[in-house]
Amino acid sequence: MLGALVLTCLAGNALAASDPALPEGNTKVVTKSRLGVWMLREDPAQPRMNCSVKFVSSSKNPPGLTILGPTPKSAHAVILFSGSDIPVSSAVQDVQVELVQQDLPPTRLPAKQFPRQAGSPDGVLAVPVGDIRQTLKSMRDRENNMQLRMESTTVFSLDYDGLALARNAMLDCMEGRTFAGQSLKEATAEIRPLGTSVIKGQAYFKGALLAAKKYPPKGSQAVGLIWMTDEFKAWYEQVKRDQKMPKQIPQAILKHFMRTKILDDKGSFVFTNMPPGEYLLITDFSYERTRNQEEVIGRTDVYTAGGRYIGSNNQITVNTYAFQEGVTFEKRVVVPADGQTIEVSLDKSCLMGC
């Protein structure tokens, strides 16, 4: 139950997502709601340039919506759509997409389809924007089930609200005005105490003594963490007594959950700004397995040298099938004092096979 619970809670807490590559000082939280968080990226070294706003959805396996402003290399803006349902191409190519919004006629848009980016399991579509200011002003504050379709197939779907505030922050950034909102670190500090400790390690699964290690995909948010305070333990004991998953998770409990991205092809992960205490690391991912299956495709009759029939043998072919196998496992970690770096191997090894 605990593994399912952490995945449910992480899906409902967009600020629980930790991206070690994201510079916290240049990322500001514009607004947040139950649907997710709008964040603004600024570049203090180049005012009016490199501004962007991104919506981080609180849904599980969230799609991405990012609006990128002009840069020193390009005066054009672009809207990026990313998600696991977006197909990838072997090279950048021009495509046509259809934007579907409630109460509006569908709109055909030119886009560029990208190969899968390093460090991400998602496909990416980029829609170029001529006048970014006019485009921002034309976008609605709230969308319910906004979709992108390719060849009549829905490849992207998103609910969001709060775009009016994100739009104003983006426009101010492009005018060289600094946004006065909270940094990502400050917003996180409102949810839970911050420390200076680090929990880092490697997640993998080993299905047998001689089997190769299987790692979660690079860029996936496959590792979650629970801060095991007395408050959380008391709440979880009540959940176990009730023998059912709660319909809603209290905000005071949501602060106990975090998740982070896998950094490389060897399952590396890191959690920063952690206070002392007890934690439970949980990983949940799928890996590819193969299975051989024999199939009788015919029979061969057998005769003696004199032509007498003595029986028959099956003609057998062996087919190999690939399929995805899911694994979930956990490990407890203790940070005894602030400022420490704890290294852990988050692994499950089945020496005799699982």
VOLO-264559 format. One line per 10 residues: number of its first residue (from 1); their letters; for each residue x, y, z of C-alpha. Coordinates in nm, 3 decimals. Each point is the difference from the previous one (the first is absolute). Layout:
<sites>
NUM> A> X:Y:Z ~ ...
</sites>
This chain:
<sites>
1> MLGALVLTCL> 0.000:0.000:0.000 ~ 0.283:0.243:0.082 ~ 0.140:-0.012:-0.354 ~ -0.339:0.081:-0.151 ~ -0.053:0.273:0.259 ~ 0.324:0.182:-0.078 ~ -0.079:-0.001:-0.372 ~ -0.347:0.141:0.070 ~ 0.137:0.275:0.224 ~ 0.280:0.095:-0.239
11> AGNALAASDP> -0.253:0.034:-0.280 ~ -0.189:0.255:0.210 ~ 0.299:0.214:0.099 ~ 0.170:0.179:-0.288 ~ 0.251:0.176:0.228 ~ 0.118:-0.340:0.122 ~ 0.183:-0.044:-0.331 ~ 0.373:0.061:0.034 ~ 0.216:0.071:-0.304 ~ 0.371:0.016:0.092
21> ALPEGNTKVV> 0.078:0.177:-0.329 ~ -0.240:0.287:0.071 ~ 0.172:0.316:0.135 ~ -0.221:0.084:0.298 ~ 0.106:0.366:0.020 ~ -0.116:0.081:-0.355 ~ -0.327:-0.193:0.027 ~ -0.297:0.173:0.163 ~ -0.338:-0.144:0.093 ~ -0.266:0.219:-0.162
31> TKSRLGVWML> -0.314:-0.176:0.122 ~ -0.110:-0.345:0.113 ~ -0.330:-0.186:0.029 ~ -0.126:-0.356:0.026 ~ 0.066:-0.037:-0.376 ~ 0.368:0.091:0.020 ~ 0.255:0.282:0.014 ~ 0.101:0.276:-0.242 ~ 0.373:0.078:0.024 ~ 0.197:0.285:-0.158
41> REDPAQPRMN> 0.362:-0.024:-0.112 ~ 0.199:0.324:-0.011 ~ 0.354:0.073:-0.118 ~ 0.142:0.282:0.213 ~ 0.312:0.014:-0.220 ~ -0.207:0.079:-0.311 ~ -0.312:0.204:0.083 ~ -0.289:-0.038:-0.248 ~ 0.158:-0.321:-0.134 ~ -0.045:-0.370:0.084
51> CSVKFVSSSK> -0.333:0.051:0.179 ~ -0.230:-0.300:0.027 ~ -0.304:-0.121:0.192 ~ -0.072:-0.365:0.061 ~ -0.306:-0.175:0.137 ~ 0.083:-0.300:0.221 ~ -0.311:-0.214:0.025 ~ -0.085:-0.187:0.320 ~ -0.123:-0.301:-0.199 ~ 0.193:-0.326:-0.012
61> NPPGLTILGP> 0.243:-0.019:-0.298 ~ -0.078:0.366:-0.069 ~ 0.014:0.152:-0.349 ~ 0.210:0.314:-0.037 ~ -0.100:0.345:-0.127 ~ 0.278:0.259:-0.031 ~ -0.013:0.343:-0.165 ~ 0.347:0.116:-0.103 ~ 0.071:0.366:-0.082 ~ 0.267:0.150:-0.226
71> TPKSAHAVIL> 0.365:-0.088:0.057 ~ 0.324:0.168:-0.113 ~ 0.013:-0.252:-0.287 ~ -0.363:0.022:-0.108 ~ -0.257:0.279:0.004 ~ -0.278:-0.256:-0.037 ~ -0.195:-0.159:0.284 ~ -0.124:-0.357:0.020 ~ -0.250:-0.207:0.198 ~ 0.126:-0.344:0.099
81> FSGSDIPVSS> -0.236:-0.292:0.063 ~ 0.152:-0.314:0.151 ~ -0.143:-0.329:0.115 ~ 0.028:-0.375:-0.014 ~ -0.278:-0.029:-0.262 ~ 0.172:0.230:-0.249 ~ 0.173:-0.213:-0.265 ~ 0.367:0.057:-0.067 ~ 0.177:0.021:-0.334 ~ 0.349:-0.100:-0.102
91> AVQDVQVELV> 0.077:0.360:-0.099 ~ -0.162:0.341:0.036 ~ -0.287:0.020:-0.246 ~ -0.287:0.232:-0.089 ~ -0.347:-0.124:0.092 ~ -0.355:0.132:0.029 ~ -0.184:-0.017:0.332 ~ -0.354:0.085:0.100 ~ -0.064:0.203:0.316 ~ -0.331:-0.092:0.163
101> QQDLPPTRLP> -0.151:0.224:0.269 ~ -0.345:-0.011:0.156 ~ -0.258:0.231:-0.161 ~ 0.240:0.096:-0.280 ~ 0.042:-0.142:-0.351 ~ 0.313:-0.214:-0.050 ~ 0.306:0.188:-0.126 ~ 0.259:-0.143:-0.240 ~ 0.356:0.100:0.092 ~ 0.343:-0.066:-0.150
111> AKQFPRQAGS> 0.240:-0.168:0.240 ~ 0.335:-0.171:0.019 ~ 0.023:-0.355:0.130 ~ 0.323:-0.082:0.183 ~ 0.191:-0.317:0.074 ~ -0.007:-0.109:0.362 ~ 0.215:0.239:0.199 ~ 0.286:-0.126:0.217 ~ -0.117:-0.042:0.357 ~ -0.371:-0.008:-0.082
121> PDGVLAVPVG> -0.240:-0.285:-0.081 ~ -0.244:0.241:-0.169 ~ -0.063:0.103:-0.357 ~ 0.012:0.372:-0.082 ~ -0.197:0.223:-0.238 ~ 0.103:0.364:-0.055 ~ -0.252:0.251:-0.136 ~ 0.167:0.321:-0.125 ~ -0.150:0.331:0.108 ~ 0.018:0.318:-0.206
131> DIRQTLKSMR> -0.110:0.267:0.249 ~ 0.049:-0.146:0.348 ~ -0.170:0.292:0.174 ~ -0.312:-0.031:-0.214 ~ 0.001:-0.378:0.042 ~ 0.019:0.030:0.379 ~ -0.288:0.246:0.004 ~ -0.212:-0.234:-0.212 ~ 0.046:-0.299:0.234 ~ -0.273:-0.071:0.253
141> DRENNMQLRM> 0.066:-0.001:0.374 ~ -0.141:-0.351:0.039 ~ -0.021:-0.304:-0.227 ~ -0.174:-0.328:0.063 ~ 0.119:-0.295:-0.209 ~ 0.195:0.209:-0.249 ~ 0.126:-0.242:-0.265 ~ 0.246:-0.030:-0.285 ~ -0.080:-0.250:-0.271 ~ 0.217:-0.150:-0.272
151> ESTTVFSLDY> -0.180:-0.181:-0.282 ~ -0.322:-0.008:0.207 ~ 0.179:-0.160:0.299 ~ 0.019:0.188:0.331 ~ 0.367:0.018:0.103 ~ -0.021:0.269:0.269 ~ -0.263:0.093:0.258 ~ 0.023:0.253:0.283 ~ -0.212:0.180:0.259 ~ 0.140:0.328:0.132
161> DGLALARNAM> -0.103:0.326:0.167 ~ 0.181:0.317:0.108 ~ 0.138:0.094:-0.342 ~ -0.100:0.366:0.045 ~ 0.256:0.037:0.280 ~ 0.262:-0.197:-0.193 ~ -0.063:0.219:-0.306 ~ 0.056:0.321:0.199 ~ 0.322:-0.138:0.149 ~ 0.124:-0.102:-0.345
171> LDCMEGRTFA> -0.081:0.339:-0.152 ~ 0.177:0.180:0.287 ~ 0.306:-0.222:-0.047 ~ 0.015:0.087:-0.371 ~ -0.011:0.369:0.099 ~ 0.297:-0.047:0.231 ~ -0.197:0.014:0.325 ~ 0.093:-0.250:0.271 ~ -0.282:-0.213:0.138 ~ -0.044:0.049:0.373
181> GQSLKEATAE> -0.144:-0.344:0.075 ~ 0.144:-0.282:0.204 ~ 0.293:-0.204:-0.118 ~ -0.058:-0.372:-0.036 ~ 0.197:-0.060:0.320 ~ -0.204:0.257:0.195 ~ -0.327:-0.152:-0.119 ~ 0.118:-0.346:0.103 ~ 0.099:0.135:0.344 ~ -0.363:0.101:0.058
191> IRPLGTSVIK> -0.104:-0.361:-0.049 ~ 0.264:-0.177:0.208 ~ 0.316:0.086:0.197 ~ 0.320:0.020:-0.202 ~ 0.344:-0.120:0.099 ~ 0.341:-0.027:-0.162 ~ 0.030:-0.378:-0.022 ~ 0.010:-0.204:-0.320 ~ -0.137:-0.348:-0.069 ~ 0.139:-0.150:-0.320
201> GQAYFKGALL> 0.046:-0.340:-0.151 ~ -0.080:-0.245:-0.275 ~ -0.324:-0.189:-0.066 ~ -0.001:-0.335:-0.180 ~ -0.160:-0.344:-0.014 ~ 0.189:-0.328:-0.042 ~ -0.230:-0.292:-0.072 ~ 0.248:-0.285:0.052 ~ 0.360:-0.068:0.102 ~ 0.136:0.023:-0.355
211> AAKKYPPKGS> -0.264:0.240:-0.136 ~ 0.093:0.347:-0.121 ~ -0.105:0.296:0.212 ~ -0.313:0.183:-0.116 ~ -0.011:0.375:0.058 ~ -0.288:0.250:-0.007 ~ 0.004:0.214:-0.316 ~ 0.219:0.308:0.003 ~ -0.213:0.311:0.047 ~ -0.295:-0.187:0.152
221> QAVGLIWMTD> -0.135:0.092:0.345 ~ 0.036:-0.358:0.117 ~ 0.126:0.061:0.356 ~ -0.219:0.139:0.276 ~ 0.070:0.078:0.363 ~ -0.214:0.012:0.315 ~ 0.106:0.204:0.302 ~ -0.086:-0.243:0.283 ~ -0.095:0.241:0.280 ~ -0.216:-0.100:0.298
231> EFKAWYEQVK> -0.284:0.197:-0.163 ~ 0.022:-0.205:-0.317 ~ 0.035:-0.333:0.184 ~ -0.312:0.068:0.208 ~ -0.199:0.091:-0.311 ~ 0.122:-0.308:-0.189 ~ -0.088:-0.232:0.288 ~ -0.355:0.135:-0.022 ~ -0.003:-0.067:-0.375 ~ 0.104:-0.361:0.066
241> RDQKMPKQIP> -0.272:-0.041:0.263 ~ -0.258:0.132:-0.247 ~ 0.135:-0.249:-0.260 ~ -0.067:0.234:-0.290 ~ 0.167:0.283:-0.185 ~ -0.124:0.345:0.107 ~ -0.195:0.201:-0.257 ~ 0.189:0.318:0.089 ~ 0.347:0.045:0.150 ~ 0.024:0.277:0.264
251> QAILKHFMRT> 0.236:0.285:-0.093 ~ 0.195:-0.061:0.322 ~ 0.075:-0.353:-0.128 ~ 0.082:0.099:-0.359 ~ 0.304:0.193:0.124 ~ 0.160:-0.333:0.092 ~ 0.031:-0.112:-0.364 ~ 0.265:0.084:-0.259 ~ 0.113:-0.139:-0.332 ~ 0.306:0.054:-0.215
261> KILDDKGSFV> 0.126:-0.071:-0.352 ~ 0.234:-0.281:-0.097 ~ 0.326:0.170:-0.101 ~ 0.167:-0.256:-0.227 ~ -0.023:-0.347:-0.154 ~ 0.119:-0.161:0.325 ~ -0.298:0.102:0.214 ~ 0.173:0.284:0.190 ~ -0.219:0.237:0.204 ~ 0.042:0.276:0.260
271> FTNMPPGEYL> -0.216:0.182:0.255 ~ 0.135:0.332:0.132 ~ -0.093:0.240:0.283 ~ -0.104:-0.287:0.227 ~ -0.033:0.048:0.379 ~ 0.111:-0.272:0.244 ~ -0.244:-0.284:0.049 ~ -0.123:-0.337:-0.121 ~ -0.098:-0.047:-0.366 ~ -0.143:-0.273:-0.217
281> LITDFSYERT> 0.126:-0.017:-0.359 ~ -0.233:-0.165:-0.251 ~ 0.061:-0.074:-0.366 ~ -0.255:-0.110:-0.257 ~ 0.093:-0.069:-0.363 ~ -0.034:-0.247:-0.285 ~ 0.268:-0.181:-0.194 ~ -0.002:-0.222:-0.307 ~ 0.000:-0.378:0.036 ~ -0.003:-0.273:-0.261
291> RNQEEVIGRT> -0.174:-0.336:0.005 ~ 0.044:-0.301:-0.228 ~ -0.306:-0.197:-0.103 ~ -0.003:-0.321:-0.199 ~ -0.263:-0.043:-0.272 ~ -0.084:-0.317:-0.196 ~ -0.022:0.096:-0.367 ~ -0.033:-0.346:-0.150 ~ 0.089:-0.369:0.019 ~ 0.258:-0.215:-0.177
301> DVYTAGGRYI> -0.080:-0.365:-0.068 ~ 0.278:-0.253:0.061 ~ 0.043:-0.322:-0.205 ~ 0.238:-0.293:0.009 ~ 0.240:-0.072:-0.285 ~ -0.260:-0.243:-0.130 ~ -0.269:0.266:-0.006 ~ -0.192:-0.110:0.308 ~ -0.156:0.291:0.196 ~ 0.127:0.004:0.359
311> GSNNQITVNT> -0.128:0.335:0.131 ~ 0.040:0.376:-0.031 ~ 0.185:0.289:0.162 ~ -0.123:0.353:0.072 ~ 0.150:0.287:-0.199 ~ 0.071:0.265:0.264 ~ 0.098:0.364:-0.035 ~ 0.107:0.222:0.289 ~ -0.137:0.355:0.007 ~ 0.149:0.272:0.219
321> YAFQEGVTFE> -0.233:0.263:0.144 ~ 0.096:0.329:0.168 ~ -0.220:0.149:0.271 ~ 0.016:0.260:0.277 ~ 0.035:-0.118:0.360 ~ -0.073:0.242:0.285 ~ 0.189:0.002:0.331 ~ -0.048:0.196:0.323 ~ 0.229:-0.017:0.301 ~ 0.113:0.219:0.289
331> KRVVVPADGQ> 0.279:0.068:0.251 ~ 0.013:0.192:0.329 ~ 0.267:0.268:0.046 ~ 0.094:0.206:0.307 ~ 0.168:0.343:-0.013 ~ 0.142:0.031:0.355 ~ 0.113:0.365:-0.020 ~ -0.034:0.299:-0.230 ~ 0.263:0.057:-0.265 ~ 0.072:-0.367:-0.066
341> TIEVSLDKSC> 0.003:-0.179:-0.336 ~ -0.158:-0.345:0.015 ~ 0.077:-0.240:-0.284 ~ -0.236:-0.293:-0.050 ~ -0.051:-0.288:-0.239 ~ -0.374:-0.018:-0.070 ~ -0.006:-0.349:-0.144 ~ -0.184:-0.329:-0.005 ~ 0.210:-0.306:-0.083 ~ -0.150:-0.348:-0.036
351> LMGC> 0.293:-0.242:0.014 ~ -0.214:-0.305:-0.082 ~ -0.242:0.184:-0.230 ~ -0.315:0.198:0.082
</sites>
